[in-house]
Amino acid sequence: MFILRDILPPLQAVFSETKLGRERAQWFTYTLLSVVVPFTSSMTSNLLRTLHTLFGLSPDSKRFYTLDAKSF
């Protein structure tokens, strides 16, 4: 997974430098990692479970689905 360390910063740089933009960049990274890690299938409903179980994160589901719809 060392390649992720190289490709994630350029992907995060696409987001704006505002507080909200930095937050979205962070959630984008965790979501992408949730898809890549073979913990569960990549269905959106399981991504929330993966974020919580693997990373200890509990995003607001409405905001998560909004980010998901805009990112993927």
Backbone as CSV, one residue per row, in Angstrom:
resi,resn,N_x,N_y,N_z,CA_x,CA_y,CA_z,C_x,C_y,C_z
1,MET,0.805,-1.196,0.000,0.000,0.000,0.000,0.850,1.263,0.000
2,PHE,2.150,1.121,-0.257,2.998,2.302,-0.284,2.641,3.228,-1.442
3,ILE,2.078,2.676,-2.496,1.686,3.516,-3.626,0.602,4.513,-3.221
4,LEU,-0.234,4.140,-2.255,-1.276,5.054,-1.787,-0.671,6.313,-1.191
5,ARG,0.448,6.159,-0.496,1.112,7.314,0.092,1.544,8.305,-0.999
6,ASP,1.839,7.804,-2.183,2.275,8.662,-3.285,1.120,9.274,-4.071
7,ILE,0.001,8.544,-4.179,-1.081,9.057,-5.025,-2.149,9.839,-4.268
8,LEU,-2.260,9.651,-2.960,-3.316,10.344,-2.221,-3.096,11.856,-2.101
9,PRO,-1.885,12.346,-1.820,-1.719,13.811,-1.726,-2.104,14.567,-3.001
10,PRO,-1.729,14.099,-4.206,-2.193,14.805,-5.401,-3.713,14.783,-5.560
11,LEU,-4.339,13.684,-5.159,-5.797,13.621,-5.231,-6.436,14.584,-4.237
12,GLN,-5.840,14.719,-3.065,-6.361,15.643,-2.065,-6.142,17.094,-2.489
13,ALA,-5.108,17.348,-3.265,-4.796,18.712,-3.680,-5.869,19.300,-4.592
14,VAL,-6.696,18.457,-5.177,-7.760,18.928,-6.064,-8.816,19.703,-5.287
15,PHE,-9.004,19.366,-4.014,-10.001,20.032,-3.190,-9.509,21.422,-2.797
16,SER,-10.439,22.315,-2.536,-10.076,23.694,-2.200,-9.379,23.761,-0.841
17,GLU,-8.740,24.882,-0.568,-7.997,25.080,0.677,-8.867,25.621,1.803
18,THR,-10.157,25.696,1.595,-11.041,26.153,2.665,-11.173,25.051,3.714
19,LYS,-11.752,25.391,4.845,-11.946,24.394,5.901,-12.785,23.225,5.388
20,LEU,-13.860,23.539,4.681,-14.730,22.502,4.135,-13.998,21.673,3.075
21,GLY,-13.189,22.327,2.261,-12.419,21.616,1.237,-11.428,20.639,1.835
22,ARG,-10.745,21.050,2.895,-9.804,20.152,3.571,-10.535,18.974,4.219
23,GLU,-11.715,19.249,4.770,-12.518,18.176,5.368,-12.950,17.179,4.289
24,ARG,-13.373,17.701,3.159,-13.784,16.815,2.061,-12.615,15.998,1.540
25,ALA,-11.427,16.593,1.471,-10.234,15.866,1.024,-9.925,14.713,1.970
26,GLN,-10.071,14.957,3.263,-9.823,13.917,4.248,-10.838,12.780,4.104
27,TRP,-12.119,13.130,3.988,-13.151,12.093,3.842,-12.995,11.345,2.528
28,PHE,-12.582,12.046,1.481,-12.339,11.401,0.192,-11.269,10.324,0.349
29,THR,-10.202,10.659,1.065,-9.112,9.706,1.278,-9.584,8.484,2.041
30,TYR,-10.305,8.706,3.145,-10.796,7.568,3.926,-11.769,6.715,3.119
31,THR,-12.597,7.347,2.318,-13.547,6.602,1.492,-12.814,5.768,0.453
32,LEU,-11.812,6.358,-0.168,-11.027,5.629,-1.155,-10.314,4.444,-0.511
33,LEU,-9.762,4.637,0.664,-9.118,3.530,1.373,-10.127,2.448,1.741
34,SER,-11.333,2.854,2.080,-12.372,1.877,2.413,-12.736,1.014,1.216
35,VAL,-12.647,1.578,0.038,-12.933,0.816,-1.176,-11.788,-0.150,-1.477
36,VAL,-10.564,0.301,-1.250,-9.383,-0.486,-1.608,-9.142,-1.633,-0.627
37,VAL,-9.326,-1.382,0.655,-9.061,-2.408,1.663,-10.107,-3.514,1.533
38,PRO,-9.679,-4.753,1.428,-10.634,-5.858,1.221,-11.348,-6.265,2.511
39,PHE,-12.064,-5.349,3.098,-12.791,-5.614,4.339,-14.226,-6.028,4.050
40,THR,-14.817,-5.389,3.057,-16.195,-5.663,2.695,-16.377,-5.288,1.226
41,SER,-17.516,-5.577,0.677,-17.756,-5.183,-0.717,-17.802,-3.658,-0.796
42,SER,-17.666,-3.132,-1.963,-17.553,-1.686,-2.140,-18.889,-0.974,-2.274
43,MET,-19.956,-1.605,-1.867,-21.251,-0.932,-1.924,-21.241,0.225,-0.931
44,THR,-21.876,1.309,-1.302,-21.842,2.523,-0.502,-22.314,2.303,0.930
45,SER,-23.345,1.516,1.121,-23.839,1.294,2.479,-22.804,0.595,3.347
46,ASN,-21.982,-0.248,2.750,-20.932,-0.927,3.511,-19.720,-0.039,3.737
47,LEU,-19.553,1.001,2.932,-18.436,1.911,3.138,-18.544,2.616,4.480
48,LEU,-19.747,3.003,4.862,-19.934,3.631,6.169,-19.508,2.676,7.282
49,ARG,-19.871,1.425,7.162,-19.486,0.423,8.156,-17.970,0.253,8.184
50,THR,-17.337,0.251,7.019,-15.891,0.119,6.939,-15.194,1.309,7.577
51,LEU,-15.678,2.522,7.292,-15.083,3.712,7.896,-15.143,3.636,9.416
52,HIS,-16.258,3.162,9.924,-16.414,3.082,11.370,-15.553,1.967,11.969
53,THR,-15.565,0.790,11.354,-14.864,-0.361,11.918,-13.351,-0.254,11.776
54,LEU,-12.861,0.102,10.605,-11.415,0.139,10.371,-10.749,1.410,10.871
55,PHE,-11.429,2.546,10.718,-10.793,3.817,11.026,-11.386,4.514,12.245
56,GLY,-12.448,3.957,12.817,-13.059,4.557,13.996,-13.774,5.864,13.716
57,LEU,-14.192,6.071,12.472,-14.853,7.318,12.074,-16.359,7.104,11.999
58,SER,-17.106,8.134,12.349,-18.565,8.057,12.274,-19.109,9.283,11.545
59,PRO,-19.021,9.288,10.218,-19.513,10.450,9.477,-21.031,10.551,9.510
60,ASP,-21.512,11.778,9.370,-22.943,12.004,9.218,-23.350,11.366,7.894
61,SER,-24.323,10.475,7.918,-24.660,9.709,6.714,-25.128,10.589,5.565
62,LYS,-25.886,11.644,5.844,-26.358,12.518,4.770,-25.179,13.205,4.083
63,ARG,-24.252,13.713,4.864,-23.080,14.373,4.287,-22.208,13.373,3.540
64,PHE,-22.094,12.154,4.072,-21.294,11.135,3.411,-21.869,10.781,2.053
65,TYR,-23.173,10.549,1.977,-23.793,10.200,0.710,-23.703,11.356,-0.288
66,THR,-23.740,12.588,0.188,-23.569,13.742,-0.692,-22.164,13.753,-1.257
67,LEU,-21.157,13.557,-0.406,-19.765,13.490,-0.874,-19.595,12.339,-1.838
68,ASP,-20.149,11.201,-1.511,-20.044,10.015,-2.358,-20.640,10.278,-3.742
69,ALA,-21.773,10.920,-3.783,-22.432,11.207,-5.064,-21.609,12.165,-5.922
70,LYS,-20.906,13.081,-5.288,-20.109,14.055,-6.037,-18.725,13.524,-6.411
71,SER,-18.207,12.584,-5.621,-16.842,12.108,-5.834,-16.742,10.943,-6.806
72,PHE,-17.709,10.047,-6.721,-17.595,8.826,-7.521,-18.629,8.870,-8.567
